[in-house]
Amino acid sequence: MYKVCVDDFAFKKRHSYGTIMVDIETHRIIDLLDSRDKEPVTQWLKSFPNLKVVSRDGSHTYSSAISEAHPNAIQISDRFHLLKNLSEAVEKYMLRLFPARLEIPATEINRSPEMQALLDTRNRAQRIRFTKEKYREGFSVSEIALIMHASISTIGRYLAIKDEDIPKDTKSARERQHNEAINKMDQKIATVRKLHEQGCSIEEIIRVTGYIRNTITRYLSKDCSNVNGHYDCRRPGKLQPYEKEILELRSKGMTYTKITEILRKKGYDGSVDALRVFMQKEREHQKRAETENREHKEYIARKWMVQLIYRDIEKVKGITQKQYEAVIKKYPILGNAYQMLHQFHALVFSKKVDELESWISETEKMDIAEVKSYLTGLRKDLVAVKNSIIYPYNNGLAEGSVNKLKIVKRIMYGRNSFELLKSKTLLLESLH
């Protein structure tokens, strides 16, 4: 036996761990150890004098133990963990730096008068103002009636109402709650900053306010916002796949009940009331967009951008190619991060080990703290990382064998000693 892979496994997660060894050539579990600490692992590895190649994850403990037990053995860092750890570093960076929703110019703005009427008229006051606005633009009473799916007499009544008699818009409960939350946040931020200006240390501010250190650090940051990043960020629901169709059908005057019947034939299993709530939220979203800025905007949830770290855009349901391009145009650092990930993925499987150093140097220039931390670890284990590019071996066999081990544990309901677990596992391996 010359080529093996080693990995840890849990007896009890976050409490006690062991180590498993698998023969790369026969794919069989060779031995188990009831520890993953350096000294026991070193002595254990010395009991296998013929080892020439050892595949492992990025663990410093295993690296040191292998170097001490077999100084001349070729160590190979697992490719999966290299890619996984870099992806997680980029994800942490995105979660730290970017808000829960990313604002971009709207990719699809063209709306029919009927659609605009639907979105602009969530209450009677707005319907009256919309009617007057269209009338001033030169639309006839009958044309306005068709757009709004109202009777001519109703449009006539709206036009007869004087501007000063139009009812005032009232804020929704959600808007009132949001404003209250902003006021409370302003008070918290002001309190923390006042204490800091008076010379109080962070520890003293913690004692006075009861806030945790991370919260205080955030309040003292110049980039701190009093608006919750998740506000007005629409979460995907049962109606999301049918959003455009709903707006189109509703703008044509179709009733909620009829729309629900159409959607049910396409797989929708929600209620009519959910459809009404959806339309109400759509109108509120449109109103806020128009109030904040006449320029049409849309928001992309950060989680869709995070998913792009791990999968192709065709497999991410919450973002289109046009939206992705708009995000990258506004936030070019994201595009650089994705490009860096794709380059490393290609490099790992390219066998072009000479390009690794230049990739590390270029990536360090991006000055992303989380990625630089990853690169520091990469440099410390550079020989094993280069070997992962040169050689075809990886830790997949060990990962699969750990799953076998878990099955054996579950068969015994976890009520087994290490010696029994080891004996049963090795016996099962010898039968195949």
C-alpha positions as CSV (number, residue, x, y, z in Angstrom):
1,M,0.0,0.0,0.0
2,Y,1.7,3.2,-1.2
3,K,-1.1,5.7,-1.9
4,V,-3.8,6.7,0.6
5,C,-6.1,9.5,1.5
6,V,-6.9,10.5,5.1
7,D,-9.9,12.5,6.5
8,D,-11.5,13.1,9.8
9,F,-14.9,12.0,10.9
10,A,-17.1,12.9,14.0
11,F,-17.9,10.6,16.8
12,K,-19.9,13.5,18.1
13,K,-20.0,16.8,16.1
14,R,-18.0,19.6,17.7
15,H,-16.8,17.3,20.5
16,S,-14.8,14.3,19.4
17,Y,-13.3,13.2,16.1
18,G,-11.4,10.3,14.6
19,T,-9.3,9.8,11.4
20,I,-10.0,7.4,8.5
21,M,-7.5,6.0,6.0
22,V,-8.5,4.7,2.5
23,D,-6.3,3.0,-0.1
24,I,-6.5,5.0,-3.3
25,E,-5.8,2.0,-5.5
26,T,-8.2,-0.6,-4.0
27,H,-10.7,2.0,-2.7
28,R,-10.9,0.1,0.6
29,I,-10.8,1.5,4.2
30,I,-7.5,0.5,5.7
31,D,-7.7,1.7,9.2
32,L,-9.4,4.0,11.7
33,L,-7.9,6.1,14.5
34,D,-9.9,7.5,17.5
35,S,-8.2,10.9,17.3
36,R,-7.3,13.6,14.8
37,D,-4.6,15.3,17.0
38,K,-1.1,15.6,15.7
39,E,0.8,13.2,18.0
40,P,-1.6,10.2,17.8
41,V,-1.9,10.7,14.0
42,T,1.9,10.9,13.6
43,Q,2.5,7.7,15.5
44,W,-0.4,6.0,13.6
45,L,1.1,7.0,10.2
46,K,4.5,5.7,11.2
47,S,2.9,2.2,11.5
48,F,2.5,2.3,7.7
49,P,6.1,2.6,6.5
50,N,5.5,2.3,2.8
51,L,3.4,5.4,2.2
52,K,4.5,7.4,-0.8
53,V,1.4,9.5,-1.6
54,V,-1.1,11.0,0.9
55,S,-4.1,13.0,-0.1
56,R,-5.7,15.2,2.6
57,D,-7.8,18.3,3.1
58,G,-6.2,21.6,4.1
59,S,-5.7,20.7,7.8
60,H,-2.5,22.0,9.2
61,T,-2.6,19.1,11.8
62,Y,-2.6,16.4,9.1
63,S,0.1,18.3,7.1
64,S,2.4,18.4,10.1
65,A,1.7,14.8,11.1
66,I,2.4,13.5,7.6
67,S,5.6,15.6,7.2
68,E,6.9,14.2,10.5
69,A,6.0,10.6,9.9
70,H,6.9,10.4,6.2
71,P,9.1,13.4,5.2
72,N,9.5,12.2,1.6
73,A,5.8,11.4,1.0
74,I,4.0,13.4,-1.6
75,Q,1.2,15.4,0.0
76,I,-1.8,16.4,-2.1
77,S,-4.3,19.0,-1.0
78,D,-7.9,18.0,-1.9
79,R,-9.2,20.0,-4.9
80,F,-12.8,20.1,-3.7
81,H,-11.8,21.8,-0.4
82,L,-9.6,24.3,-2.3
83,L,-12.5,25.4,-4.4
84,K,-15.0,25.2,-1.5
85,N,-12.9,27.4,0.8
86,L,-12.3,30.0,-1.9
87,S,-16.0,30.1,-2.7
88,E,-16.9,30.5,0.9
89,A,-14.4,33.3,1.3
90,V,-16.0,35.2,-1.6
91,E,-19.4,34.5,-0.2
92,K,-18.4,36.0,3.2
93,Y,-17.0,39.1,1.4
94,M,-20.3,39.6,-0.5
95,L,-22.4,39.2,2.7
96,R,-20.1,41.7,4.5
97,L,-20.0,44.4,1.8
98,F,-23.2,44.3,-0.2
99,P,-26.8,45.0,1.0
100,A,-29.5,42.4,0.9
101,R,-30.7,43.8,-2.4
102,L,-28.7,45.4,-5.1
103,E,-30.2,48.3,-7.0
104,I,-29.8,48.5,-10.8
105,P,-31.6,50.3,-13.6
106,A,-34.7,48.5,-14.7
107,T,-33.9,46.1,-17.5
108,E,-37.6,46.0,-18.8
109,I,-39.4,49.3,-18.5
110,N,-41.9,49.4,-21.4
111,R,-45.4,49.4,-20.0
112,S,-48.7,49.8,-21.7
113,P,-51.1,52.6,-20.4
114,E,-53.3,49.8,-18.9
115,M,-50.3,48.4,-17.0
116,Q,-49.3,51.8,-15.7
117,A,-52.9,52.4,-14.6
118,L,-52.9,49.1,-12.7
119,L,-49.7,49.9,-10.8
120,D,-50.5,53.6,-10.2
121,T,-54.0,53.2,-8.8
122,R,-53.9,51.3,-5.5
123,N,-56.6,53.5,-3.9
124,R,-59.4,56.0,-4.8
125,A,-57.2,59.1,-4.5
126,Q,-54.7,57.7,-6.9
127,R,-57.4,56.6,-9.3
128,I,-58.7,60.2,-9.3
129,R,-55.3,61.7,-9.9
130,F,-54.5,59.2,-12.6
131,T,-57.7,60.0,-14.4
132,K,-57.1,63.8,-14.3
133,E,-53.5,63.3,-15.5
134,K,-54.6,61.3,-18.5
135,Y,-57.3,63.8,-19.3
136,R,-54.8,66.6,-19.3
137,E,-52.6,64.5,-21.6
138,G,-55.4,64.5,-24.2
139,F,-57.1,61.2,-23.6
140,S,-60.8,61.2,-24.0
141,V,-63.2,60.0,-21.3
142,S,-64.0,56.8,-23.1
143,E,-60.3,56.1,-23.6
144,I,-59.6,56.6,-19.9
145,A,-62.5,54.3,-19.1
146,L,-61.0,51.6,-21.3
147,I,-57.6,51.9,-19.7
148,M,-58.9,51.8,-16.2
149,H,-61.7,49.3,-16.8
150,A,-64.2,51.7,-15.3
151,S,-67.5,53.1,-16.5
152,I,-67.7,56.4,-18.3
153,S,-69.9,57.8,-15.5
154,T,-67.2,56.9,-12.9
155,I,-64.6,58.7,-15.0
156,G,-66.9,61.6,-15.2
157,R,-67.3,61.8,-11.5
158,Y,-63.5,61.6,-11.0
159,L,-63.0,64.5,-13.4
160,A,-65.6,66.6,-11.6
161,I,-63.8,66.4,-8.2
162,K,-61.8,69.5,-7.4
163,D,-58.1,69.0,-6.7
164,E,-58.4,70.3,-3.1
165,D,-61.2,67.7,-2.5
166,I,-59.1,64.7,-3.5
167,P,-58.7,62.5,-0.5
168,K,-55.1,62.4,0.9
169,D,-53.0,59.3,0.6
170,T,-52.7,57.4,3.9
171,K,-49.6,55.3,4.7
172,S,-50.0,51.6,5.0
173,A,-49.4,49.8,8.2
174,R,-46.2,48.4,6.8
175,E,-44.9,51.9,5.9
176,R,-45.8,53.2,9.4
177,Q,-43.9,50.3,11.0
178,H,-40.9,51.0,8.7
179,N,-40.8,54.7,9.6
180,E,-41.0,53.8,13.3
181,A,-38.1,51.3,12.9
182,I,-36.0,54.0,11.2
183,N,-36.7,56.4,14.0
184,K,-35.7,53.8,16.6
185,M,-32.5,53.0,14.7
186,D,-31.6,56.7,14.4
187,Q,-31.9,57.0,18.2
188,K,-29.7,53.9,18.8
189,I,-27.0,55.1,16.4
190,A,-27.1,58.7,17.9
191,T,-26.7,57.2,21.4
192,V,-23.7,55.1,20.5
193,R,-22.0,57.9,18.6
194,K,-22.6,60.4,21.4
195,L,-21.0,58.1,23.9
196,H,-18.1,57.6,21.6
197,E,-17.6,61.4,21.1
198,Q,-17.6,61.7,24.9
199,G,-14.5,59.5,24.9
200,C,-16.1,56.2,26.0
201,S,-14.4,53.0,24.9
202,I,-16.3,50.3,23.1
203,E,-16.3,48.2,26.4
204,E,-17.9,51.1,28.3
205,I,-20.5,51.6,25.5
206,I,-21.3,47.9,25.8
207,R,-21.9,48.2,29.5
208,V,-24.1,51.3,29.1
209,T,-26.2,50.3,26.1
210,G,-26.2,46.5,26.4
211,Y,-25.4,46.2,22.6
212,I,-22.8,43.6,21.4
213,R,-19.5,44.7,20.0
214,N,-20.4,44.0,16.4
215,T,-23.5,46.2,16.7
216,I,-21.5,49.1,18.2
217,T,-18.8,48.8,15.5
218,R,-21.5,48.9,12.8
219,Y,-23.2,52.0,14.4
220,L,-19.9,53.8,14.5
221,S,-19.1,53.1,10.9
222,K,-19.6,55.9,8.4
223,D,-21.4,53.4,6.1
224,C,-24.0,52.5,8.7
225,S,-27.5,52.8,7.3
226,N,-30.7,53.3,9.3
227,V,-32.7,51.4,6.7
228,N,-33.0,47.6,7.0
229,G,-31.3,46.1,3.9
230,H,-34.2,43.7,3.5
231,Y,-36.9,46.4,3.3
232,D,-38.8,46.3,0.0
233,C,-36.8,43.3,-1.1
234,R,-39.4,40.9,-2.5
235,R,-38.9,37.3,-1.5
236,P,-39.7,34.6,-4.0
237,G,-43.1,32.9,-3.4
238,K,-45.6,30.7,-5.2
239,L,-46.6,33.6,-7.5
240,Q,-43.1,34.6,-8.6
241,P,-43.0,32.4,-11.7
242,Y,-46.3,33.9,-12.9
243,E,-45.5,37.6,-12.0
244,K,-45.5,39.0,-15.6
245,E,-48.5,37.0,-16.6
246,I,-50.5,38.2,-13.5
247,L,-49.7,41.8,-14.2
248,E,-50.6,41.4,-17.9
249,L,-54.0,39.7,-17.2
250,R,-54.9,42.1,-14.4
251,S,-54.1,45.1,-16.6
252,K,-56.7,43.7,-19.1
253,G,-59.3,43.8,-16.4
254,M,-59.5,40.1,-15.6
255,T,-60.8,39.2,-12.2
256,Y,-58.6,37.6,-9.5
257,T,-60.8,34.5,-9.5
258,K,-60.4,34.1,-13.3
259,I,-56.6,34.6,-13.1
260,T,-56.4,32.0,-10.3
261,E,-58.2,29.5,-12.4
262,I,-55.7,30.1,-15.3
263,L,-52.7,29.8,-12.9
264,R,-54.0,26.6,-11.3
265,K,-53.9,24.9,-14.7
266,K,-50.2,25.8,-14.8
267,G,-49.4,24.4,-11.3
268,Y,-50.3,27.2,-8.9
269,D,-51.8,25.9,-5.7
270,G,-52.2,29.1,-3.7
271,S,-55.4,31.1,-2.9
272,V,-57.2,34.0,-4.5
273,D,-56.4,36.1,-1.5
274,A,-52.7,35.5,-2.0
275,L,-53.1,37.0,-5.5
276,R,-54.8,40.1,-4.1
277,V,-52.0,40.6,-1.5
278,F,-49.4,40.1,-4.3
279,M,-51.0,42.9,-6.4
280,Q,-51.2,45.2,-3.4
281,K,-47.5,44.8,-2.7
282,E,-46.7,45.3,-6.3
283,R,-48.5,48.6,-6.3
284,E,-46.8,49.7,-3.0
285,H,-43.4,48.8,-4.5
286,Q,-44.2,50.8,-7.6
287,K,-45.3,53.8,-5.5
288,R,-42.1,53.8,-3.5
289,A,-40.0,53.5,-6.7
290,E,-41.8,56.5,-8.2
291,T,-41.5,58.5,-4.9
292,E,-37.8,57.9,-4.5
293,N,-36.8,58.6,-8.1
294,R,-38.5,59.0,-11.4
295,E,-35.8,56.8,-12.9
296,H,-37.0,53.3,-13.1
297,K,-35.1,50.9,-11.0
298,E,-35.3,47.3,-9.9
299,Y,-33.6,45.3,-7.1
300,I,-31.8,42.0,-7.3
301,A,-31.7,40.0,-4.1
302,R,-28.1,39.4,-2.9
303,K,-28.8,35.7,-2.4
304,W,-29.1,35.2,-6.2
305,M,-25.7,36.8,-6.6
306,V,-24.3,34.5,-3.9
307,Q,-25.8,31.5,-5.7
308,L,-23.8,32.4,-8.8
309,I,-20.7,31.6,-6.9
310,Y,-21.7,27.9,-7.0
311,R,-23.7,27.5,-10.2
312,D,-24.3,28.8,-13.7
313,I,-26.7,31.6,-14.3
314,E,-29.1,29.3,-16.2
315,K,-29.6,27.4,-12.9
316,V,-30.3,30.4,-10.8
317,K,-34.0,31.2,-11.0
318,G,-34.0,34.7,-9.5
319,I,-31.8,36.6,-12.1
320,T,-31.7,36.9,-15.8
321,Q,-28.6,37.4,-18.0
322,K,-29.6,41.1,-18.6
323,Q,-29.9,41.7,-14.9
324,Y,-26.6,40.0,-14.2
325,E,-24.9,42.2,-16.7
326,A,-26.5,45.3,-15.1
327,V,-25.3,44.3,-11.7
328,I,-21.7,43.7,-12.9
329,K,-21.8,47.1,-14.7
330,K,-22.8,48.9,-11.5
331,Y,-20.7,46.7,-9.1
332,P,-17.6,45.8,-11.2
333,I,-15.8,44.3,-8.1
334,L,-18.4,41.5,-8.2
335,G,-17.5,40.7,-11.8
336,N,-13.8,40.6,-10.8
337,A,-14.6,38.2,-8.0
338,Y,-16.6,35.8,-10.3
339,Q,-13.8,36.0,-12.9
340,M,-11.2,35.2,-10.2
341,L,-13.2,32.1,-9.1
342,H,-13.6,30.8,-12.6
343,Q,-9.9,31.3,-13.3
344,F,-9.0,29.3,-10.2
345,H,-11.4,26.5,-11.1
346,A,-10.0,26.2,-14.6
347,L,-6.4,26.3,-13.2
348,V,-7.0,23.5,-10.7
349,F,-8.0,21.1,-13.5
350,S,-5.6,22.4,-16.2
351,K,-2.4,20.8,-15.0
352,K,-0.7,24.2,-15.6
353,V,0.9,24.4,-12.2
354,D,3.3,27.2,-13.3
355,E,0.3,29.6,-13.5
356,L,-0.6,29.2,-9.8
357,E,1.9,31.8,-8.5
358,S,0.8,34.4,-11.0
359,W,-2.9,33.8,-10.1
360,I,-2.1,34.3,-6.4
361,S,-0.2,37.5,-7.1
362,E,-3.1,38.9,-9.3
363,T,-5.7,37.9,-6.8
364,E,-3.9,39.6,-3.9
365,K,-4.2,42.9,-5.8
366,M,-8.0,42.7,-5.4
367,D,-7.4,43.5,-1.7
368,I,-10.4,41.5,-0.4
369,A,-9.7,40.6,3.2
370,E,-11.5,37.2,3.2
371,V,-9.7,36.2,0.0
372,K,-6.3,37.4,1.3
373,S,-6.8,35.2,4.4
374,Y,-7.5,32.3,2.1
375,L,-4.4,33.0,0.0
376,T,-2.2,33.2,3.2
377,G,-3.3,29.6,4.0
378,L,-2.7,28.6,0.4
379,R,0.9,29.9,0.5
380,K,1.6,28.0,3.7
381,D,0.5,24.7,1.9
382,L,1.8,25.7,-1.5
383,V,3.6,22.4,-2.3
384,A,0.5,20.3,-1.6
385,V,-1.7,22.7,-3.5
386,K,0.6,22.4,-6.6
387,N,0.5,18.6,-6.2
388,S,-3.3,18.8,-6.4
389,I,-2.9,20.3,-9.8
390,I,-0.2,17.9,-11.0
391,Y,-1.7,14.6,-9.7
392,P,-5.1,13.1,-10.4
393,Y,-5.7,12.0,-6.7
394,N,-8.2,13.7,-4.4
395,N,-10.1,13.0,-1.1
396,G,-13.3,11.9,-2.7
397,L,-12.7,8.3,-1.6
398,A,-12.2,9.3,2.0
399,E,-15.4,11.5,1.9
400,G,-17.4,8.5,0.6
401,S,-15.9,6.2,3.2
402,V,-16.9,8.5,6.0
403,N,-20.5,8.1,4.7
404,K,-20.1,4.3,4.9
405,L,-18.9,4.8,8.5
406,K,-21.9,6.9,9.3
407,I,-24.2,4.1,8.1
408,V,-22.5,1.6,10.3
409,K,-22.9,4.0,13.3
410,R,-26.6,4.5,12.5
411,I,-27.3,0.7,12.2
412,M,-26.0,0.5,15.8
413,Y,-28.0,3.7,16.8
414,G,-24.6,5.3,17.7
415,R,-24.4,3.0,20.8
416,N,-21.0,1.5,20.1
417,S,-17.4,1.8,21.3
418,F,-14.7,2.9,18.9
419,E,-13.2,-0.6,18.9
420,L,-16.6,-2.1,17.9
421,L,-17.1,0.5,15.2
422,K,-13.6,-0.1,13.8
423,S,-14.0,-3.9,13.8
424,K,-17.3,-3.8,12.1
425,T,-16.2,-1.3,9.5
426,L,-13.0,-3.2,8.6
427,L,-14.9,-6.6,8.5
428,L,-17.5,-5.2,6.1
429,E,-14.6,-3.8,3.9
430,S,-12.9,-7.3,3.8
431,L,-16.2,-8.9,2.5
432,H,-16.1,-6.8,-0.7
